Amino acid sequence: MQSDDPFDTGAGSILRQPKAVWATAGASVVAFMGIGLVDPILPSIAKGLNATASQVSLLFTSYFLITAVAMLVTGFVSSRIGGRRTLLLGLAFVVVFAGLAGTSDSVAQLVGYRAGWGLGNALFVSTALAVIVGAAAGGSAAAILLYESALGLGMACGPLLGALLGDASWRYPFFGTAFLMAVGFLCITAFLKEQPKPARKTSLLDPVRALGHGGLASAAISAFFYNYTFFTVLAFTPFVLNMTPYKSGAVFFAWGVLLAVFSVIVAPRLQERYGSLRVLGGSLVLLAADVVVLGYGAHTTAVVCTVLSGAFIGVNNTVYTELALGVSDAPRPVASAGYNFVRWFAAAAAPYLAPKIEEWSDIHVPFVVAGVTAAVGALVVAVRRTALTLPQALDSARAGGTPTAEEPEPRHAAEDSVTVFAN
């Protein structure tokens, strides 16, 4: 009988891995920490550089705008120079630009350095999963679980590290990240051998061509609206909570823990019981309600809703990943790159627009807009339900098999989740 424990990897053990795998996984933790690192120190950065909330939020905008564009580049680069060199190139970018970010004297400098950091992070995380799977012992299941754990640990601990170091100075988290990534660079240099190059080189336009598939395009469009909501919570909420770095870090640590647990453990079980599209639509509607309450509630209510949003975001991430990688016949890396090329533009837009909307109206309206975008994401899923059905499910229905055409059949949720998030 198959175990229900997601940490049961059969013959492969997550702990029995070569040094190369541990080196790459450790660097992956730090890479994912960089996404939420600045969350608890955004008010401190604004104060230290005499900047407005909308100016400081450009730290996210520049980071994710470069990440979106880099989706067209990472496969092109790694298929030509190999996985190891791509990892080292990405790490080198992060070390340099994270270190420079800590020396910034203006918001403009900090935003520019953060953009360079985003390019390095995109090169690294888009390649790390393939490298871990290729170098791991005990099969891909243990390697994927290790990478998924690194993702969750990084997302949860990023705000904590930002709070711990940022309590003394907003500059220290950037220096700390540069130091940790430099350690990762040395470990990968020492322990990771060069990986085989793909048989076929990826072109810059392959991800864009993949979006010609109606199902993949529908998943990307729905995820675009969802990501606007996601990054309104991540980038704008710290200004609303107006807490010390320690307290804000604790809130987003709890948020990250829920995100990881619901992504790895809860989402696959909900999919098995209710079907992927029902779970995604319901989770998006609940997220929409949650962020509206967050915007209008008292301070304690806002804290609770912020933490609770991590659960819905974790479920959404897993299901969107499955749709993006399974709904079309494009190779997974290419489909993932095209999907992320679209959705990361929303991650770039939300941190800039949310503070601007507050300036134009009041503090509640940005969350109303975020609620509407989550609801639009759910509407796209409902309207494009047939297009979002996995091909194998449709084939089964046409052949007179078990009627599964209305729901994508869950594949390996952990594998898909880390692949799309990374790419």
Sequence and secondary structure as in RCSB ss.txt:
>XXXX:A:sequence
MQSDDPFDTGAGSILRQPKAVWATAGASVVAFMGIGLVDPILPSIAKGLNATASQVSLLFTSYFLITAVAMLVTG
FVSSRIGGRRTLLLGLAFVVVFAGLAGTSDSVAQLVGYRAGWGLGNALFVSTALAVIVGAAAGGSAAAILLYESA
LGLGMACGPLLGALLGDASWRYPFFGTAFLMAVGFLCITAFLKEQPKPARKTSLLDPVRALGHGGLASAAISAFF
YNYTFFTVLAFTPFVLNMTPYKSGAVFFAWGVLLAVFSVIVAPRLQERYGSLRVLGGSLVLLAADVVVLGYGAHT
TAVVCTVLSGAFIGVNNTVYTELALGVSDAPRPVASAGYNFVRWFAAAAAPYLAPKIEEWSDIHVPFVVAGVTAA
VGALVVAVRRTALTLPQALDSARAGGTPTAEEPEPRHAAEDSVTVFAN
>XXXX:A:secstr
   S TT  TTS TT   HHHHHHHHHHHHHHHHHHTTGGGHHHHHHHTT  HHHHTHHHHHHHHHHHHHHHHHH
HHHHHH HHHHHHHHHHHHHHHHHHHTT SSHHHHHHHHHHHHHHHHHHHHHHHHHHHHH SS HHHHHHHHHHH
HHHHHHHHHHHHHHHHTT TTHHHHHHHHHHHHHHHHHHHH       SS   TTHHHHHTTSHHHHHHHHHHHH
HHHHHHHHHHHHHHHH   HHHHHHHHHHHHHHHHHIIIIIHHHHHHHH HHHHHHHHHHHHHHHHHHHHHS HH
HHHHHHHHHHHHHHHHHHHHHHHHHHSSSS HHHHHHHHHHHHHHHHHHHHHHHHHHHHHS TTHHHHHHHHHHH
HHHHHHHHTTTTTS HHHHHHHHTT S  TTS     HHHHHHHHHH 
